[in-house]
Amino acid sequence: MSSAAFHLPAYFDYLATFSWALSGAIVAMRKRFDIVGVFVVALLTSMGGSILRDGLFLQRQPPVLTDIVYLPLILAAAVLISLFRHNIANRPVVDQLIGTIDAIGTPAFAVVGLQLALGAGIPLPGVILVGAVCGVGGGVLRDLIVREIPYILQPGQFYALVVLLACCAFLLLTLALHLAPTAAAWATIALFFIVRTLTIRYNWQTRALIGDD
């Protein structure tokens, strides 16, 4: 399977990177980090998924090392959040903003990982794994660096299952329905955003396997 057949425009990766960088910068700002800390957390958050994807699975150089756009993009996100630092203390608004950013950045990163894995000729189960890790890897590193249990590992509103649903939807649209990759990617992002919004609206949750009693 050729990589050209599943090529997505670079702006998908830029969109995901900027979104996740904003998310990381907001979390770092709330943790009272200085500007260096804010940038580092933004960097790990936005590039964590691609570093795991490329370093562990695809064995290629991460784009942050090969494309001059990424570091200025991440720096811009950190500076932008620093300019609005006095509004970061408004916790409900900030939580909603992070949730919205993640709902855009997660599926965007996932579809980039999926198309790269497809281009590398990886079998479909591996493609889904690469897409899922690419989608959630940055959030996991973000939580670890600020000493929190990663959100994806805790009982709570559906997240990991929605990521897997988005990955399967993209593969169905491209491989089975032969939809153009760009259209399939936007449809996947829209599906993830809708399902994630419904999950938050109706508080659909997972449960711990062992209860407190």
C-alpha positions as CSV (number, residue, x, y, z in Angstrom):
1,M,0.0,0.0,0.0
2,S,1.7,3.2,-1.1
3,S,2.0,6.2,1.1
4,A,0.9,8.5,-1.7
5,A,-2.5,6.7,-1.8
6,F,-3.1,7.9,1.8
7,H,-1.4,11.2,1.8
8,L,-3.0,13.9,4.0
9,P,-2.2,17.6,3.7
10,A,0.5,18.9,6.1
11,Y,-2.0,21.2,7.7
12,F,-3.6,18.3,9.5
13,D,-0.4,17.6,11.4
14,Y,0.1,21.4,12.0
15,L,-3.5,21.7,13.3
16,A,-3.0,18.8,15.7
17,T,0.4,20.0,16.9
18,F,-0.9,23.5,17.6
19,S,-4.0,22.2,19.3
20,W,-2.1,19.9,21.6
21,A,0.6,22.6,22.3
22,L,-2.2,24.9,23.5
23,S,-3.5,22.1,25.7
24,G,-0.1,21.5,27.2
25,A,0.7,25.2,27.7
26,I,-2.6,25.7,29.6
27,V,-2.0,22.7,31.9
28,A,1.6,24.0,32.6
29,M,0.3,27.5,33.3
30,R,-2.2,26.2,35.8
31,K,0.6,24.3,37.5
32,R,2.4,27.6,37.9
33,F,5.4,26.7,35.6
34,D,7.6,29.4,34.2
35,I,7.9,30.2,30.5
36,V,10.5,27.4,30.0
37,G,8.3,24.9,31.7
38,V,5.3,26.0,29.7
39,F,7.2,25.6,26.5
40,V,8.6,22.1,27.5
41,V,5.2,20.8,28.4
42,A,3.7,22.2,25.2
43,L,6.5,20.5,23.3
44,L,6.0,17.1,24.9
45,T,2.3,17.3,24.7
46,S,2.2,18.3,21.0
47,M,5.0,16.0,19.8
48,G,4.8,13.1,22.3
49,G,2.4,11.1,20.0
50,S,4.5,11.6,16.9
51,I,7.8,10.8,18.8
52,L,6.2,7.5,20.1
53,R,4.8,6.8,16.7
54,D,8.0,7.4,14.7
55,G,10.5,6.2,17.3
56,L,8.8,3.0,18.4
57,F,6.7,1.9,15.4
58,L,7.7,3.5,12.2
59,Q,11.4,3.9,12.9
60,R,11.8,7.3,11.2
61,Q,12.8,10.7,12.4
62,P,10.0,12.7,14.1
63,P,8.8,15.6,12.1
64,V,9.9,18.1,14.9
65,L,13.5,17.3,13.7
66,T,12.9,17.5,10.0
67,D,10.3,20.3,9.5
68,I,11.1,23.9,10.5
69,V,7.5,24.7,11.1
70,Y,6.9,22.7,14.3
71,L,9.1,24.4,16.9
72,P,7.9,27.9,16.0
73,L,4.4,26.7,16.0
74,I,4.8,25.2,19.5
75,L,6.5,28.4,20.7
76,A,3.7,30.5,19.3
77,A,1.1,28.4,21.3
78,A,3.1,28.8,24.5
79,V,3.4,32.6,24.0
80,L,-0.3,32.9,23.1
81,I,-1.3,31.1,26.3
82,S,1.2,33.2,28.4
83,L,-0.5,36.4,27.1
84,F,-3.8,35.2,28.6
85,R,-2.3,33.8,31.8
86,H,-4.6,35.9,34.0
87,N,-7.6,34.1,32.6
88,I,-6.2,30.6,33.2
89,A,-7.3,30.6,36.8
90,N,-11.0,30.3,35.7
91,R,-11.1,26.5,36.1
92,P,-14.5,25.7,34.5
93,V,-13.7,27.7,31.4
94,V,-10.2,26.3,31.2
95,D,-11.4,22.7,31.6
96,Q,-13.9,23.2,28.8
97,L,-11.2,24.8,26.6
98,I,-8.8,21.9,27.1
99,G,-11.6,19.4,26.4
100,T,-12.5,21.2,23.2
101,I,-8.8,21.4,22.1
102,D,-8.3,17.7,22.8
103,A,-11.5,16.8,20.9
104,I,-9.9,18.4,17.8
105,G,-6.2,17.5,18.3
106,T,-6.7,13.8,19.2
107,P,-8.5,12.7,16.0
108,A,-6.3,14.9,13.9
109,F,-3.2,13.2,15.3
110,A,-4.8,9.8,15.0
111,V,-5.6,10.1,11.3
112,V,-2.0,11.3,10.6
113,G,-0.7,8.2,12.4
114,L,-3.2,6.0,10.5
115,Q,-2.2,7.3,7.1
116,L,1.5,6.9,7.9
117,A,1.0,3.4,9.1
118,L,-1.0,2.5,6.0
119,G,1.7,3.9,3.8
120,A,4.3,1.8,5.7
121,G,2.3,-1.4,4.8
122,I,1.6,-2.3,8.5
123,P,-1.3,-4.8,9.0
124,L,-4.6,-3.3,10.0
125,P,-4.4,-4.2,13.8
126,G,-1.0,-2.4,13.9
127,V,-2.4,0.5,11.9
128,I,-5.1,1.0,14.6
129,L,-2.5,0.7,17.4
130,V,-0.3,3.4,15.7
131,G,-3.2,5.7,15.2
132,A,-4.4,5.3,18.8
133,V,-0.9,5.9,20.3
134,C,-0.4,8.9,18.0
135,G,-3.8,10.3,19.1
136,V,-3.3,9.9,22.9
137,G,0.4,9.8,23.3
138,G,0.8,13.5,23.8
139,G,-1.9,13.7,26.4
140,V,-0.3,10.8,28.4
141,L,3.1,12.5,28.4
142,R,1.5,15.8,29.4
143,D,-0.1,14.2,32.4
144,L,3.0,12.3,33.4
145,I,5.2,15.4,33.2
146,V,2.9,17.4,35.6
147,R,2.7,14.4,37.9
148,E,-0.9,13.3,37.3
149,I,-2.3,9.9,36.5
150,P,-3.0,10.0,32.7
151,Y,-6.6,10.7,32.1
152,I,-6.9,7.8,29.6
153,L,-6.0,5.3,32.4
154,Q,-8.6,6.4,34.9
155,P,-12.3,5.5,35.1
156,G,-14.3,8.4,33.7
157,Q,-16.0,9.6,30.5
158,F,-15.4,7.5,27.4
159,Y,-12.1,8.6,25.7
160,A,-10.0,5.6,24.7
161,L,-13.0,3.9,23.2
162,V,-13.9,7.0,21.2
163,V,-10.3,7.2,19.9
164,L,-10.6,3.5,18.7
165,L,-14.0,4.3,17.1
166,A,-12.4,7.2,15.2
167,C,-9.5,5.0,14.0
168,C,-11.9,2.4,12.7
169,A,-14.1,5.0,11.1
170,F,-11.2,6.4,9.1
171,L,-10.1,3.0,7.9
172,L,-13.7,2.1,6.9
173,L,-14.1,5.4,5.0
174,T,-10.8,5.0,3.1
175,L,-10.4,1.3,2.6
176,A,-14.0,0.1,2.3
177,L,-15.8,3.1,1.0
178,H,-12.8,4.5,-1.0
179,L,-13.4,8.1,0.3
180,A,-10.6,10.5,-0.4
181,P,-8.2,10.6,2.6
182,T,-8.8,14.4,3.2
183,A,-12.6,14.0,3.3
184,A,-12.3,10.9,5.4
185,A,-10.0,12.7,7.9
186,W,-12.5,15.6,8.3
187,A,-15.3,13.2,8.7
188,T,-13.4,11.3,11.4
189,I,-12.6,14.5,13.2
190,A,-16.3,15.5,13.1
191,L,-17.4,12.1,14.3
192,F,-14.9,12.2,17.2
193,F,-15.9,15.7,18.2
194,I,-19.7,14.8,18.1
195,V,-19.3,11.6,20.1
196,R,-16.9,13.2,22.6
197,T,-19.4,16.1,23.0
198,L,-22.2,13.7,23.6
199,T,-20.1,11.8,26.1
200,I,-19.5,15.0,28.0
201,R,-23.1,16.1,27.7
202,Y,-24.6,12.9,29.0
203,N,-21.7,11.9,31.2
204,W,-21.2,8.4,29.7
205,Q,-18.5,6.8,31.8
206,T,-16.4,3.7,32.3
207,R,-16.2,2.1,35.8
208,A,-13.3,0.9,37.9
209,L,-13.1,-2.9,37.8
210,I,-12.8,-3.1,41.6
211,G,-15.1,-0.8,43.5
212,D,-14.5,0.9,46.9
213,D,-16.7,-1.5,48.8
